[in-house]
């Protein structure tokens, strides 16, 4: 990713991120990082599971910088399956059907998953069921643009 005005993004993360995530951590992981992640299990310290379980359908996850939609989950699986897979791997884990492809790219040489605006999201770590996008909650905790 090319250097932009704010790390790899044109702007810093939004002021009031969802799920009570740390803005400082979100800015570091989303804009000044290509490899590292929030600590495994970080999402379990937030109300994410409650939000997903209380939703009456898929939850949309927005870019913490731009507010563009990046993922919608769960789709083609249950809430329990989404939460359990995320807990097993330590990060919210999305499948191909849950990616908003107009706003997300996967870099071929590294599997790094980024927004079209340059936000580092996480990595594609395929398993026997297909592509699995292990995503930092701090990177997808924005509010809609």
SEBA-13436 format. One record per residue: x, y, z of N, C-alpha, C in turn; residue in one letter. Coordinates in steps of 0.2 Angstrom, whole numbers, padded with zeros to 4 digits, always signed. Example, Ala and Ser with C-alpha at 12.3 -4.5 7.8 and 13.67 -1.06 7.14 Angstrom:
BEGIN
+0066-0028+0039+0062-0022+0039+0066-0016+0039A
+0064-0011+0035+0068-0005+0036+0064+0000+0039S
***
This chain:
BEGIN
+0004-0006+0000+0000+0000+0000+0004+0006+0000X
+0002+0011-0004+0006+0017-0004+0005+0022+0002X
+0010+0025+0004+0010+0030+0009+0004+0036+0007X
+0000+0037+0012-0005+0043+0011-0004+0048+0016X
-0009+0052+0017-0009+0058+0022-0009+0055+0029X
-0012+0049+0030-0012+0047+0037-0010+0039+0037X
-0004+0038+0037-0001+0031+0036-0003+0028+0029X
-0007+0023+0029-0009+0020+0023-0016+0022+0021X
-0019+0027+0025-0026+0030+0024-0025+0037+0023X
-0030+0040+0020-0030+0047+0019-0032+0051+0025X
-0036+0047+0030-0039+0050+0036-0037+0046+0042X
-0037+0049+0048-0037+0045+0054-0044+0041+0055X
-0044+0036+0060-0050+0033+0061-0055+0038+0064X
-0061+0036+0064-0067+0040+0066-0066+0041+0074X
-0069+0047+0076-0069+0048+0083-0072+0043+0088X
-0078+0042+0086-0082+0037+0091-0083+0030+0087X
-0079+0026+0088-0079+0019+0086-0084+0015+0089X
-0087+0010+0086-0092+0006+0089-0089+0000+0093X
-0093-0003+0097-0091-0009+0101-0086-0007+0107X
-0085+0000+0108-0081+0002+0113-0073+0001+0112X
-0071+0000+0106-0064-0001+0104-0060+0005+0105X
-0054+0004+0106-0049+0009+0108-0047+0013+0101X
-0048+0019+0101-0047+0023+0095-0039+0023+0094X
-0035+0023+0099-0028+0023+0098-0025+0017+0095X
-0028+0011+0097-0026+0005+0095-0029+0004+0087X
-0035+0007+0086-0038+0006+0079-0033+0010+0075X
-0031+0016+0076-0027+0020+0072-0020+0016+0071X
-0017+0014+0076-0011+0010+0075-0012+0004+0070X
-0017+0000+0072-0018-0006+0068-0020-0005+0061X
-0025+0000+0060-0028+0001+0054-0023+0005+0049X
-0019+0010+0051-0016+0015+0047-0008+0014+0047X
-0005+0012+0052+0002+0012+0053+0005+0005+0054X
+0002+0000+0050+0004-0007+0051+0002-0011+0045X
+0006-0016+0043+0004-0021+0038+0004-0028+0040X
+0007-0029+0046+0007-0036+0048+0004-0038+0054X
+0004-0033+0059+0002-0035+0066-0006-0035+0067X
-0008-0037+0073-0015-0037+0074-0016-0035+0081X
-0023-0034+0083-0025-0033+0090-0024-0040+0093X
-0023-0040+0099-0022-0046+0103-0028-0051+0101X
-0026-0058+0101-0031-0063+0100-0036-0063+0105X
-0043-0063+0104-0048-0063+0109-0050-0056+0111X
-0047-0051+0108-0049-0044+0110-0056-0042+0109X
-0059-0045+0104-0066-0044+0102-0070-0046+0108X
-0068-0051+0112-0072-0054+0117-0073-0050+0123X
-0068-0044+0123-0069-0039+0129-0074-0034+0127X
-0077-0034+0121-0081-0029+0119-0088-0032+0118X
-0093-0028+0117-0100-0031+0117-0102-0033+0110X
-0097-0035+0106-0099-0038+0099-0103-0044+0099X
-0102-0049+0103-0106-0054+0103-0113-0053+0105X
-0114-0048+0110-0121-0046+0112-0125-0043+0106X
-0121-0038+0102-0124-0035+0096-0126-0039+0091X
-0122-0044+0089-0123-0049+0084-0129-0053+0086X
-0129-0056+0092-0135-0060+0094-0141-0056+0095X
-0141-0050+0096-0147-0046+0097-0150-0043+0090X
-0146-0043+0085-0148-0041+0078-0153-0046+0075X
-0157-0043+0072-0162-0047+0068-0160-0048+0061X
-0154-0051+0060-0152-0052+0053-0144-0050+0054X
-0141-0050+0048-0134-0049+0048-0132-0042+0050X
-0126-0041+0053-0123-0035+0056-0118-0033+0051X
-0119-0026+0049-0114-0023+0044-0108-0020+0048X
-0102-0022+0046-0096-0019+0049-0093-0014+0044X
-0091-0008+0047-0089-0003+0043-0082-0001+0044X
-0079+0001+0039-0072+0004+0039-0071+0009+0045X
-0066+0008+0049-0065+0013+0055-0063+0020+0052X
-0060+0020+0046-0058+0026+0043-0064+0030+0039X
-0066+0026+0034-0070+0029+0029-0078+0028+0031X
-0079+0023+0035-0086+0022+0036-0090+0018+0030X
-0086+0015+0026-0089+0011+0020-0090+0004+0023X
-0096+0001+0021-0097-0006+0023-0092-0011+0020X
-0089-0015+0024-0084-0020+0023-0086-0027+0023X
-0090-0029+0028-0092-0036+0030-0099-0036+0032X
-0103-0041+0031-0110-0042+0034-0110-0049+0036X
-0112-0050+0043-0112-0057+0045-0117-0057+0051X
-0119-0063+0052-0118-0069+0048-0122-0070+0042X
-0120-0073+0036-0123-0074+0030-0122-0081+0028X
-0127-0085+0027-0126-0092+0025-0123-0097+0031X
-0124-0094+0037-0122-0098+0043-0126-0095+0049X
-0126-0098+0054-0130-0096+0060-0125-0091+0064X
-0129-0087+0068-0125-0083+0073-0120-0087+0077X
-0123-0093+0080-0118-0097+0084-0112-0099+0080X
-0113-0101+0074-0107-0103+0070-0102-0097+0069X
-0105-0091+0067-0100-0085+0067-0097-0084+0073X
-0100-0084+0079-0097-0082+0085-0092-0088+0087X
-0094-0094+0086-0089-0099+0088-0083-0099+0084X
-0084-0099+0077-0078-0098+0073-0073-0092+0075X
-0076-0087+0076-0072-0081+0078-0069-0082+0085X
-0072-0085+0090-0069-0087+0096-0063-0092+0095X
-0064-0097+0091-0059-0102+0090-0052-0099+0087X
-0053-0094+0083-0047-0091+0080-0045-0085+0083X
-0049-0082+0087-0047-0076+0091-0049-0069+0088X
-0051-0069+0082-0053-0063+0079-0060-0064+0075X
-0064-0059+0074-0070-0060+0070-0068-0063+0063X
-0071-0068+0061-0069-0072+0055-0075-0072+0050X
-0073-0070+0045-0078-0069+0039-0077-0074+0034X
-0082-0076+0030-0082-0080+0024-0083-0076+0018X
-0082-0079+0012-0082-0075+0006-0089-0072+0005X
-0095-0075+0007-0101-0073+0006-0103-0067+0010X
-0098-0065+0015-0099-0060+0020-0095-0054+0018X
-0091-0054+0013-0087-0049+0011-0090-0044+0006X
-0090-0037+0008-0093-0032+0003-0087-0031-0002X
-0087-0035-0008-0081-0035-0012-0080-0028-0016X
-0085-0024-0016-0084-0017-0019-0079-0013-0015X
-0078-0015-0008-0074-0011-0004-0068-0014+0000X
-0067-0021-0002-0062-0025+0001-0057-0028-0004X
-0051-0028-0003-0046-0032-0007-0042-0036-0003X
-0040-0042-0006-0035-0046-0003-0029-0046-0008X
-0023-0044-0005-0017-0044-0008-0014-0051-0010X
-0013-0053-0016-0011-0059-0018-0004-0062-0015X
+0001-0058-0014+0007-0060-0012+0007-0062-0004X
+0003-0059+0000+0003-0059+0007-0004-0062+0010X
-0009-0061+0007-0016-0063+0010-0018-0057+0014X
-0014-0052+0014-0017-0046+0018-0023-0043+0015X
-0028-0042+0020-0034-0040+0018-0035-0032+0020X
-0037-0028+0015-0037-0021+0016-0043-0018+0013X
-0045-0012+0015-0051-0009+0012-0048-0005+0006X
-0052-0003+0001-0050+0000-0005-0047+0007-0003X
-0049+0010+0003-0046+0016+0005-0039+0015+0009X
-0037+0009+0009-0030+0008+0012-0030+0006+0020X
-0036+0005+0023-0036+0002+0030-0034-0005+0030X
-0029-0006+0034-0027-0013+0036-0032-0017+0040X
-0035-0022+0037-0041-0026+0040-0038-0032+0044X
-0034-0036+0041-0032-0042+0044-0029-0046+0038X
-0030-0053+0038-0027-0058+0033-0032-0063+0031X
-0032-0065+0025-0035-0071+0023-0031-0077+0025X
-0034-0082+0029-0031-0088+0031-0035-0094+0030X
-0035-0096+0023-0039-0101+0021-0039-0108+0025X
-0045-0111+0026-0045-0118+0029-0048-0122+0024X
-0050-0128+0027-0053-0133+0023-0060-0131+0020X
-0063-0126+0023-0070-0124+0021-0069-0118+0016X
-0063-0116+0015-0062-0110+0010-0059-0104+0013X
-0060-0099+0010-0056-0092+0013-0060-0090+0019X
-0055-0089+0024-0057-0086+0030-0053-0080+0032X
-0057-0074+0033-0054-0068+0033-0054-0066+0041X
-0048-0066+0044-0047-0065+0051-0046-0058+0052X
-0051-0054+0054-0051-0047+0054-0051-0044+0061X
-0047-0038+0061-0046-0034+0068-0053-0031+0069X
-0056-0032+0074-0062-0028+0076-0061-0020+0076X
-0055-0018+0078-0054-0011+0078-0054-0008+0071X
-0053-0012+0066-0052-0009+0059-0059-0009+0056X
-0064-0013+0059-0071-0013+0056-0076-0010+0061X
-0074-0006+0065-0079-0003+0070-0081+0004+0069X
-0081+0006+0063-0083+0012+0061-0091+0013+0060X
-0093+0019+0060-0100+0021+0059-0101+0022+0051X
-0107+0021+0049-0108+0021+0042-0107+0029+0039X
-0104+0029+0033-0103+0036+0030-0109+0039+0028X
***
